[in-house]
Amino acid sequence: MTAQVKARTSAIAAKNSKGRPEAKSRQRAKPAHADRRFETREILSLAESKGLLSGARTLVVRGRMPEELVAQARRRTGITSDTKLLEAALVSLALSDDYADWLLAHRGTVNPDLDLEF
């Protein structure tokens, strides 16, 4: 056996204090969907704090959706319930940020004499 093979074999055979193989320390990249799920929880929390999720749930909303659209929304949010998925979508619309519209409406309105220090 070569020295490299022996080193690999002993590294694989290394055991921790409980007799289990030693796990290699690796930094795992956080999946992108984890950030989206956090954002979904945050927006639902904001909607709850604004009172949008309180009150009796008496209104029925239903519709037919493309299967892939629903599947992608579920993957991105981690939500499996149809009701919760629709709720998250409505909250997203209700609390959407209008900054992009505002910014585009003000396009070209900066005074040309303004010194931007470039």
C-alpha positions as CSV (number, residue, x, y, z in Angstrom):
1,M,0.0,0.0,0.0
2,T,1.3,3.5,-0.8
3,A,1.5,6.2,1.7
4,Q,-1.4,8.1,0.1
5,V,-3.7,5.1,0.3
6,K,-2.7,4.5,4.0
7,A,-3.4,8.1,4.8
8,R,-6.9,8.0,3.2
9,T,-7.7,4.7,4.9
10,S,-6.7,6.0,8.3
11,A,-8.7,9.2,7.7
12,I,-11.8,7.2,6.7
13,A,-11.4,4.9,9.7
14,A,-11.1,7.8,12.2
15,K,-13.7,7.5,14.8
16,N,-15.1,10.1,17.2
17,S,-15.6,9.6,20.9
18,K,-18.8,7.6,20.3
19,G,-17.2,5.2,17.9
20,R,-18.9,6.7,14.8
21,P,-16.9,7.7,11.8
22,E,-15.6,11.3,12.0
23,A,-17.5,13.6,9.8
24,K,-15.4,15.9,7.6
25,S,-15.9,19.5,8.3
26,R,-17.4,21.2,5.3
27,Q,-19.0,24.6,4.9
28,R,-22.3,24.0,3.1
29,A,-23.7,26.7,1.0
30,K,-27.1,27.9,2.1
31,P,-29.6,26.9,-0.6
32,A,-31.3,29.8,-2.4
33,H,-34.8,28.5,-1.4
34,A,-33.9,29.0,2.3
35,D,-33.7,32.8,1.7
36,R,-37.0,32.8,-0.1
37,R,-38.7,30.8,2.6
38,F,-37.4,33.3,5.2
39,E,-38.8,36.1,3.0
40,T,-42.1,34.4,2.9
41,R,-42.2,34.0,6.6
42,E,-41.2,37.7,7.1
43,I,-44.0,38.9,4.7
44,L,-46.6,36.7,6.4
45,S,-45.4,38.1,9.8
46,L,-45.7,41.7,8.5
47,A,-49.2,41.0,7.2
48,E,-50.2,39.5,10.6
49,S,-48.9,42.6,12.4
50,K,-50.9,44.8,10.1
51,G,-54.0,42.8,10.9
52,L,-54.4,41.4,7.4
53,L,-54.6,37.8,8.6
54,S,-57.0,38.4,11.5
55,G,-60.7,37.9,11.5
56,A,-63.0,35.2,10.4
57,R,-62.0,33.2,7.3
58,T,-65.3,33.2,5.5
59,L,-64.4,34.1,1.9
60,V,-63.7,31.3,-0.5
61,V,-61.3,31.9,-3.3
62,R,-60.6,29.3,-5.9
63,G,-59.3,29.0,-9.4
64,R,-57.5,26.7,-11.8
65,M,-53.8,27.2,-12.1
66,P,-51.1,25.7,-14.3
67,E,-49.5,22.8,-12.5
68,E,-46.0,24.0,-13.0
69,L,-46.8,27.5,-11.6
70,V,-48.1,25.9,-8.4
71,A,-45.2,23.5,-8.2
72,Q,-42.6,26.3,-8.6
73,A,-44.4,28.4,-5.9
74,R,-44.4,25.5,-3.5
75,R,-40.7,24.8,-4.1
76,R,-39.8,28.5,-3.6
77,T,-41.9,29.0,-0.5
78,G,-41.9,25.5,1.1
79,I,-45.7,25.9,1.5
80,T,-47.7,22.7,0.8
81,S,-51.2,23.8,1.7
82,D,-53.2,25.3,-1.1
83,T,-54.9,27.7,1.3
84,K,-51.6,28.9,2.8
85,L,-50.1,29.2,-0.7
86,L,-52.9,31.4,-1.9
87,E,-52.7,33.4,1.3
88,A,-49.0,34.0,0.8
89,A,-49.6,35.1,-2.8
90,L,-52.3,37.5,-1.8
91,V,-50.2,38.9,1.1
92,S,-47.4,39.4,-1.4
93,L,-49.6,41.4,-3.7
94,A,-51.3,43.4,-0.8
95,L,-47.9,44.4,0.7
96,S,-46.0,44.9,-2.6
97,D,-43.5,47.7,-2.7
98,D,-44.3,50.4,-5.2
99,Y,-40.7,51.8,-5.2
100,A,-40.0,50.7,-8.8
101,D,-43.1,52.4,-10.1
102,W,-42.2,55.6,-8.2
103,L,-38.6,55.5,-9.4
104,L,-39.7,55.1,-13.1
105,A,-42.2,57.9,-12.7
106,H,-39.3,60.2,-11.6
107,R,-37.0,59.2,-14.4
108,G,-35.2,62.2,-15.9
109,T,-36.4,64.6,-13.2
110,V,-32.9,65.2,-11.6
111,N,-31.9,68.8,-12.1
112,P,-29.1,68.8,-14.7
113,D,-27.2,71.5,-12.7
114,L,-27.0,69.2,-9.6
115,D,-23.4,68.4,-8.8
116,L,-23.2,64.6,-8.4
117,E,-19.5,64.7,-7.6
118,F,-18.5,62.4,-10.5
